[in-house]
């Protein structure tokens, strides 16, 4: 890694030197000859750095990804997606209950994702002071078919 860092630093330093020298000779008659010479020096430096510098670099080998690793990653992604979706729905429902003046201590949403990636809310559990009013607000937001369970029991 240190070799790659020094390689990049040397190429940057040579490039800056070339720019400064080109700027200094921009108004002279030898402008084209100096530009050509500096470009040759830059090309030789970059080529030498790559030939000499990259031969000593050891790049890490990437692990082979097999099918079980991919299915685990997909499963972990799906579980995190479900968790985040439930959290978002819980916070929206909490805001609606607070706006309606319904006291509550807990809201838990149960979300399912089908094979076609459609999201369905199978049930909501709410622990509220006035369960009937809370259930009415939740059903008005999520649909009348949403199962609302009393979490006070």
C-alpha positions as CSV (number, residue, x, y, z in Angstrom):
1,X,0.0,0.0,0.0
2,X,2.9,2.3,0.8
3,X,4.3,1.7,-2.7
4,X,1.1,2.7,-4.3
5,X,1.0,5.9,-2.2
6,X,4.5,6.9,-3.2
7,X,3.8,6.1,-6.8
8,X,0.8,8.4,-6.9
9,X,2.7,11.1,-5.0
10,X,5.6,11.0,-7.5
11,X,3.3,11.2,-10.5
12,X,1.5,14.2,-9.0
13,X,4.8,15.9,-8.2
14,X,6.1,15.5,-11.8
15,X,2.8,16.7,-13.2
16,X,2.9,19.8,-11.1
17,X,6.5,20.5,-12.1
18,X,5.5,20.1,-15.8
19,X,2.7,22.6,-15.4
20,X,4.9,25.1,-13.7
21,X,7.7,24.9,-16.3
22,X,5.1,25.1,-19.1
23,X,3.7,28.2,-17.5
24,X,7.2,29.8,-17.2
25,X,8.1,29.2,-20.9
26,X,4.7,30.0,-22.4
27,X,5.9,33.3,-24.0
28,X,9.2,32.1,-25.4
29,X,10.3,30.8,-28.7
30,X,11.3,27.4,-27.2
31,X,7.8,26.8,-26.0
32,X,7.0,23.8,-28.2
33,X,10.4,22.1,-27.7
34,X,10.1,22.5,-23.9
35,X,6.5,21.1,-24.0
36,X,7.7,18.1,-26.0
37,X,10.6,17.4,-23.7
38,X,8.4,17.7,-20.6
39,X,5.8,15.4,-22.0
40,X,8.5,12.8,-22.8
41,X,9.8,13.1,-19.2
42,X,6.3,12.7,-17.8
43,X,5.5,9.7,-20.0
44,X,8.8,8.0,-19.0
45,X,8.2,8.8,-15.3
46,X,4.7,7.4,-15.4
47,X,5.8,4.3,-17.3
48,X,8.8,3.6,-15.0
49,X,6.6,4.1,-12.0
50,X,4.1,1.6,-13.2
51,X,6.6,-0.9,-14.4
52,X,8.7,-0.7,-11.2
53,X,6.1,0.2,-8.7
54,X,3.3,-2.1,-9.6
55,X,5.4,-5.2,-9.8
56,X,6.0,-5.1,-6.0
57,X,2.3,-4.5,-5.1
58,X,0.3,-7.4,-3.7
59,X,-3.4,-7.0,-4.3
60,X,-5.6,-8.9,-1.8
61,X,-7.6,-11.8,-3.3
62,X,-11.3,-11.4,-3.3
63,X,-13.2,-14.2,-1.6
64,X,-15.4,-16.4,-3.8
65,X,-19.0,-15.7,-3.3
66,X,-21.1,-18.8,-3.3
67,X,-24.8,-19.1,-3.5
68,X,-25.3,-19.6,0.3
69,X,-23.5,-16.3,0.9
70,X,-25.8,-14.5,-1.5
71,X,-28.9,-16.0,0.0
72,X,-27.7,-14.9,3.4
73,X,-27.1,-11.4,2.2
74,X,-30.5,-11.3,0.5
75,X,-32.2,-12.6,3.7
76,X,-30.4,-10.0,5.8
77,X,-31.4,-7.3,3.4
78,X,-35.0,-8.4,3.5
79,X,-35.1,-8.6,7.3
80,X,-33.6,-5.1,7.6
81,X,-36.0,-3.8,5.1
82,X,-38.9,-5.2,7.0
83,X,-37.6,-3.8,10.3
84,X,-37.2,-0.3,8.8
85,X,-40.6,-0.4,7.2
86,X,-42.2,-1.4,10.5
87,X,-40.3,1.3,12.3
88,X,-41.5,3.9,9.7
89,X,-45.1,2.8,10.0
90,X,-44.9,2.8,13.8
91,X,-43.6,6.4,13.8
92,X,-46.3,7.6,11.4
93,X,-49.1,5.9,13.4
94,X,-47.6,7.4,16.6
95,X,-47.8,10.9,15.2
96,X,-51.4,10.3,14.1
97,X,-52.4,9.1,17.6
98,X,-50.6,12.0,19.3
99,X,-52.3,14.4,16.9
100,X,-55.7,12.9,17.8
101,X,-54.9,13.1,21.6
102,X,-54.9,9.4,22.1
103,X,-52.4,8.3,24.8
104,X,-50.4,5.2,24.1
105,X,-47.4,3.4,25.3
106,X,-46.5,1.0,22.5
107,X,-47.2,0.4,18.8
108,X,-45.9,-2.6,16.9
109,X,-46.6,-3.2,13.3
110,X,-46.3,-6.7,11.6
111,X,-45.3,-6.3,7.9
112,X,-45.0,-9.1,5.3
113,X,-43.3,-8.8,1.9
114,X,-44.5,-11.2,-0.8
115,X,-42.5,-12.8,-3.5
116,X,-43.5,-10.0,-5.9
117,X,-42.1,-7.5,-3.3
118,X,-45.4,-6.0,-2.4
119,X,-45.7,-4.8,1.2
120,X,-48.7,-5.8,3.3
121,X,-49.5,-4.9,6.9
122,X,-50.9,-7.9,8.5
123,X,-51.5,-6.5,12.0
124,X,-50.9,-3.7,14.4
125,X,-50.6,-4.1,18.1
126,X,-51.3,-1.0,20.1
127,X,-51.2,-0.4,23.9
128,X,-53.4,2.7,24.3
129,X,-55.5,4.4,26.9
130,X,-58.5,4.4,24.6
131,X,-58.1,1.3,22.4
132,X,-61.2,1.7,20.4
133,X,-60.3,5.2,19.3
134,X,-56.8,4.2,18.5
135,X,-58.0,1.2,16.5
136,X,-60.3,3.5,14.5
137,X,-57.5,5.9,13.7
138,X,-55.2,3.1,12.6
139,X,-57.9,1.5,10.4
140,X,-58.6,4.9,8.8
141,X,-54.9,5.2,7.9
142,X,-54.1,1.6,6.9
143,X,-57.5,0.3,5.8
144,X,-60.5,-1.2,7.4
145,X,-59.2,-4.8,6.9
146,X,-56.2,-4.1,9.1
147,X,-56.2,-6.3,12.2
148,X,-55.6,-4.1,15.3
149,X,-54.8,-6.0,18.4
150,X,-55.0,-4.7,22.0
151,X,-51.5,-4.7,23.5
152,X,-52.8,-4.0,27.0
153,X,-53.5,-7.6,27.7
